[in-house]
């Protein structure tokens, strides 16, 4: 297990670089939508916030999630240890429960006004591509890590399951934010197994009733179970507007403006939720 801790960062960095390169290449070869705002306008800030977050997380949380899981394994702490769940059951069960926790956390970020202020920076981008999966406010990242560590401690999640979850979640976030055209004959079946770009793009719609849907990042099942699933956007994938109305000006693409967004203006889209009529969910077509 010591070997797992020593290679944790290297493994995650290698997978991150590989997935980012593949998704970015697919966006270039087979884009789903024509982007009105070029990458050179958006990517510096989106990647800059990622680097800032990485440095801050290292400073505030010097021990990784895998390191915490290893410590708990040695101590025999957490529900899975107390209940003596066999390792071959504990690992996949912990993976699924961690994914459920991320879904519920995401739902909470949209439901509590103060948390929505942090999270809406992720939604303010007027385009949708691989860098959206890396664009989160630093305060949201710190909070998310605290929640994740608390869930890992409660469960006593095996370190190998935590490492697998960290890798898959990061890769899935880049994939499902990708501006990738997946063939219509494949996409419906694929989204039964994982959250696809077409499924998650609806979550980035400018329409409040669509913004508050499709909360899954990795496994798509939770949206069906909890009734937050929307199959298709009202205006179709090619015509739908992305982002938040209050942050459409070019100045909001700058890194310094991203950081101050939680303290700007009204809560906005969250308040519109109660007035919104649920969007139709047509089951046919792949616009």
C-alpha positions as CSV (number, residue, x, y, z in Angstrom):
1,X,0.0,0.0,0.0
2,X,3.0,2.3,0.5
3,X,3.7,1.9,-3.2
4,X,0.2,3.1,-4.0
5,X,0.7,6.3,-2.0
6,X,4.1,7.0,-3.6
7,X,2.7,6.5,-7.1
8,X,-0.7,8.1,-6.5
9,X,0.2,11.6,-7.9
10,X,2.2,10.2,-10.8
11,X,-0.7,7.9,-11.9
12,X,-3.3,10.7,-11.7
13,X,-1.1,13.2,-13.6
14,X,-0.4,10.7,-16.4
15,X,-4.1,9.8,-16.8
16,X,-5.0,13.5,-16.7
17,X,-2.5,14.4,-19.4
18,X,-3.5,11.5,-21.6
19,X,-7.3,12.1,-21.3
20,X,-7.0,15.8,-21.8
21,X,-4.9,15.3,-25.0
22,X,-7.3,12.7,-26.4
23,X,-10.5,14.8,-25.7
24,X,-8.9,18.0,-27.1
25,X,-7.9,16.1,-30.2
26,X,-11.4,14.7,-30.7
27,X,-12.8,18.2,-30.3
28,X,-10.6,19.4,-33.1
29,X,-11.3,16.4,-35.4
30,X,-15.0,16.0,-34.7
31,X,-16.6,19.0,-32.8
32,X,-20.2,18.8,-31.8
33,X,-20.8,22.5,-32.0
34,X,-19.1,25.4,-33.7
35,X,-17.6,27.6,-31.0
36,X,-18.2,31.4,-31.4
37,X,-15.5,32.2,-28.8
38,X,-12.1,30.8,-29.8
39,X,-10.0,28.8,-27.4
40,X,-7.3,31.5,-27.1
41,X,-9.9,33.7,-25.4
42,X,-11.1,31.1,-22.9
43,X,-8.4,28.5,-22.3
44,X,-5.8,30.7,-20.6
45,X,-8.3,31.5,-17.8
46,X,-9.8,28.0,-17.6
47,X,-6.4,26.4,-17.4
48,X,-5.1,29.1,-15.1
49,X,-7.8,28.4,-12.6
50,X,-6.9,24.7,-12.7
51,X,-3.2,25.5,-11.9
52,X,-4.2,27.8,-9.1
53,X,-6.5,25.2,-7.7
54,X,-3.8,22.5,-7.8
55,X,-1.4,24.7,-5.9
56,X,-4.0,25.7,-3.3
57,X,-5.2,22.1,-2.8
58,X,-1.6,21.0,-2.2
59,X,-1.1,23.7,0.4
60,X,-4.4,23.2,2.3
61,X,-4.6,19.4,1.9
62,X,-1.0,18.1,2.0
63,X,-2.3,14.5,2.3
64,X,-4.3,13.2,-0.7
65,X,-7.6,11.4,-0.5
66,X,-5.7,8.1,-1.2
67,X,-3.4,8.9,1.7
68,X,-6.3,9.4,4.1
69,X,-7.9,6.1,2.9
70,X,-4.6,4.3,3.6
71,X,-4.5,5.7,7.1
72,X,-8.1,4.6,7.7
73,X,-7.3,1.1,6.4
74,X,-4.4,0.8,9.0
75,X,-6.8,1.9,11.8
76,X,-9.7,-0.2,10.6
77,X,-12.0,2.8,10.7
78,X,-15.2,3.4,8.8
79,X,-18.5,1.6,8.2
80,X,-17.1,-0.9,5.7
81,X,-14.4,-2.0,8.2
82,X,-16.8,-2.1,11.2
83,X,-19.3,-4.2,9.1
84,X,-16.4,-6.5,8.0
85,X,-17.4,-6.1,4.3
86,X,-15.1,-8.3,2.1
87,X,-12.6,-6.4,0.1
88,X,-14.0,-7.6,-3.2
89,X,-17.3,-6.1,-2.2
90,X,-16.0,-3.0,-0.4
91,X,-14.0,-1.6,-3.3
92,X,-16.8,-1.4,-5.9
93,X,-19.4,-0.5,-3.3
94,X,-17.2,2.4,-2.1
95,X,-16.7,3.6,-5.7
96,X,-20.5,3.7,-6.3
97,X,-21.2,5.4,-2.9
98,X,-18.5,8.0,-3.6
99,X,-20.1,8.7,-6.9
100,X,-23.5,9.1,-5.2
101,X,-21.9,11.5,-2.7
102,X,-20.6,13.6,-5.6
103,X,-24.1,13.7,-7.2
104,X,-25.7,14.8,-3.9
105,X,-23.0,17.4,-3.4
106,X,-23.6,18.7,-6.9
107,X,-27.3,18.9,-6.1
108,X,-26.6,20.8,-3.0
109,X,-24.4,23.3,-4.9
110,X,-27.4,24.2,-7.0
111,X,-29.9,24.3,-4.0
112,X,-28.2,26.5,-1.4
113,X,-27.8,30.1,-2.5
114,X,-24.3,30.6,-0.9
115,X,-23.0,27.4,-2.5
116,X,-24.5,28.3,-5.9
117,X,-22.6,31.6,-5.9
118,X,-19.4,29.5,-5.7
119,X,-20.5,26.9,-8.3
120,X,-22.0,29.3,-10.9
121,X,-18.5,30.2,-12.1
122,X,-18.4,26.7,-13.6
123,X,-21.6,27.5,-15.4
124,X,-20.7,31.0,-16.6
125,X,-18.5,29.8,-19.5
126,X,-20.3,30.6,-22.8
127,X,-18.8,27.7,-24.5
128,X,-18.5,24.0,-23.6
129,X,-15.3,22.0,-24.0
130,X,-12.7,19.9,-22.1
131,X,-11.5,22.9,-20.1
132,X,-15.0,23.3,-18.5
133,X,-14.3,20.1,-16.6
134,X,-11.4,21.8,-14.9
135,X,-13.0,25.2,-14.3
136,X,-14.1,25.4,-10.6
137,X,-13.8,28.2,-8.1
138,X,-11.0,27.6,-5.6
139,X,-13.4,27.8,-2.6
140,X,-15.6,25.2,-4.2
141,X,-12.6,22.9,-4.7
142,X,-11.7,23.3,-1.0
143,X,-15.2,22.5,0.1
144,X,-15.5,19.6,-2.3
145,X,-12.3,18.0,-1.0
146,X,-13.5,18.4,2.6
147,X,-16.8,16.6,1.8
148,X,-15.0,13.9,-0.1
149,X,-12.6,13.2,2.8
150,X,-15.5,13.1,5.2
151,X,-17.3,10.5,3.0
152,X,-14.1,8.5,2.7
153,X,-13.7,8.6,6.5
154,X,-17.3,7.6,7.1
155,X,-17.2,4.7,4.7
156,X,-13.6,3.6,5.4
157,X,-13.3,3.4,1.6
158,X,-10.4,1.1,0.5
159,X,-7.5,3.1,-0.9
160,X,-7.6,1.3,-4.2
161,X,-11.2,2.3,-4.6
162,X,-10.4,5.9,-3.8
163,X,-7.6,6.0,-6.3
164,X,-9.8,4.5,-9.0
165,X,-12.6,6.9,-8.2
166,X,-10.2,9.9,-8.3
167,X,-8.9,8.8,-11.7
168,X,-12.3,8.0,-13.2
169,X,-14.0,11.1,-11.9
170,X,-11.3,13.4,-13.3
171,X,-11.3,11.6,-16.7
172,X,-15.1,11.6,-16.8
173,X,-15.3,15.3,-16.1
174,X,-13.0,16.1,-19.1
175,X,-14.9,13.6,-21.3
176,X,-18.4,14.7,-20.5
177,X,-17.5,18.4,-21.0
178,X,-15.9,17.6,-24.4
179,X,-17.2,19.3,-27.5
180,X,-17.3,15.9,-29.2
181,X,-19.7,14.6,-31.8
182,X,-20.5,11.1,-30.8
183,X,-22.5,9.2,-33.5
184,X,-26.2,9.2,-32.9
185,X,-26.4,5.4,-33.1
186,X,-23.9,5.1,-30.2
187,X,-24.7,8.0,-27.9
188,X,-28.1,6.7,-26.4
189,X,-26.5,3.4,-25.4
190,X,-23.3,5.0,-24.1
191,X,-25.2,7.3,-21.8
192,X,-26.7,4.3,-20.1
193,X,-23.2,3.5,-18.7
194,X,-21.5,6.9,-18.4
195,X,-22.5,10.6,-18.5
196,X,-21.9,11.7,-22.1
197,X,-21.2,15.2,-23.4
198,X,-24.7,15.5,-24.9
199,X,-26.2,14.5,-21.5
200,X,-24.1,16.9,-19.5
201,X,-24.2,19.8,-22.0
202,X,-27.9,20.2,-21.0
203,X,-26.7,21.0,-17.5
204,X,-24.8,24.0,-18.9
205,X,-27.8,25.4,-20.7
206,X,-28.8,29.0,-20.1
207,X,-32.3,27.9,-19.4
208,X,-32.7,27.5,-15.6
209,X,-34.9,24.4,-15.9
210,X,-32.1,22.7,-17.8
211,X,-29.3,24.1,-15.7
212,X,-30.9,22.3,-12.7
213,X,-30.9,18.8,-14.4
214,X,-28.4,16.1,-15.2
215,X,-26.2,16.5,-12.2
216,X,-24.2,13.3,-12.7
217,X,-20.5,13.5,-13.5
218,X,-19.6,9.9,-13.9
219,X,-22.5,7.4,-13.5
220,X,-25.7,8.5,-15.2
221,X,-28.0,6.5,-12.9
222,X,-28.6,9.0,-10.1
223,X,-30.4,11.5,-12.3
224,X,-32.9,8.8,-13.2
225,X,-33.3,7.6,-9.6
226,X,-33.8,11.1,-8.2
227,X,-35.9,12.5,-11.1
228,X,-33.4,15.1,-12.3
229,X,-32.8,13.6,-15.8
230,X,-33.6,15.6,-19.0
231,X,-33.0,13.7,-22.2
232,X,-32.7,16.5,-24.7
233,X,-32.4,20.3,-24.6
234,X,-35.5,22.3,-25.6
235,X,-33.6,24.1,-28.4
236,X,-31.5,21.3,-29.6
237,X,-27.8,20.8,-29.0
238,X,-26.7,23.0,-31.9
239,X,-28.9,25.9,-31.2
240,X,-29.1,25.9,-27.3
241,X,-27.5,28.8,-25.5
242,X,-24.8,28.0,-22.9
243,X,-23.7,30.0,-19.9
244,X,-25.4,32.4,-17.5
245,X,-27.0,35.7,-18.8
246,X,-25.3,37.9,-16.2
247,X,-21.8,36.8,-17.2
248,X,-21.9,36.9,-21.0
249,X,-19.6,40.0,-21.4
250,X,-16.1,39.2,-22.6
251,X,-14.5,40.7,-19.5
252,X,-15.9,37.8,-17.5
253,X,-13.5,35.4,-19.3
254,X,-10.5,36.9,-17.5
255,X,-9.0,35.0,-14.6
256,X,-9.3,37.8,-12.1
257,X,-13.0,38.2,-13.0
258,X,-13.6,34.4,-12.6
259,X,-12.3,34.6,-9.0
260,X,-14.7,37.5,-8.0
261,X,-17.9,36.0,-9.6
262,X,-19.3,34.6,-6.3
263,X,-19.5,38.2,-4.9
264,X,-21.1,39.8,-8.0
265,X,-24.8,40.4,-8.5
266,X,-27.9,38.5,-7.4
267,X,-28.1,34.7,-7.1
268,X,-30.0,34.8,-10.4
269,X,-30.5,31.5,-12.0
270,X,-31.1,29.8,-8.6
271,X,-34.1,32.1,-8.0
272,X,-35.5,31.4,-11.4
273,X,-35.7,27.7,-10.6
274,X,-39.0,28.0,-8.6
275,X,-40.6,29.9,-11.5
276,X,-39.3,27.6,-14.2
277,X,-41.5,25.0,-16.0
278,X,-39.8,21.7,-16.4
279,X,-38.3,21.4,-19.9
280,X,-39.8,18.8,-22.2
281,X,-37.7,15.6,-22.5
282,X,-38.2,14.3,-26.1
283,X,-37.0,10.8,-26.5
284,X,-36.5,11.0,-30.2
285,X,-34.0,12.7,-32.4
286,X,-30.3,13.6,-31.9
287,X,-30.2,17.3,-33.0
